[in-house]
Amino acid sequence: MSGKDVYRTPLSRVRNLGSAHSGTMHFWRQRLTSVALIPLSIAFVFIAIAMLGRNHAAALQILGSPLIAITMLLFIGTTVYHMWLGMQVVIEDYVHDELPKILLLMGNTFFCITVALACVYAILQISFGV
């Protein structure tokens, strides 16, 4: 048995899971979203620069373009998911009492869903002009 397996239960060795039972998947999702955010953030900066100095109608026209709207929706979705994953790790690592931890995890989820829905609604409202 290697040094790191000494501290693991037999069941966790069989399942190959860490103490949180989902650490590897969570780790890779965090890394995947951070890599996806590189080109999406660059695109976001270019879109923001393109709208500098424009009037309201011109900004709406830029954001109403299908390609720009899809890029913004991808940026919003990826950013909010990345934020949700990151805050979940912080809460799980630093909040030790069970009730506050559960309440904060629920609050994190509700906050991220609210932010995502508000942003998606705004982009769709601009795109479809409803």
Helices and strands as residue ranges (DSSP letters): G 3-7, H 10-15, H 23-51, H 56-64, H 66-94, H 98-128
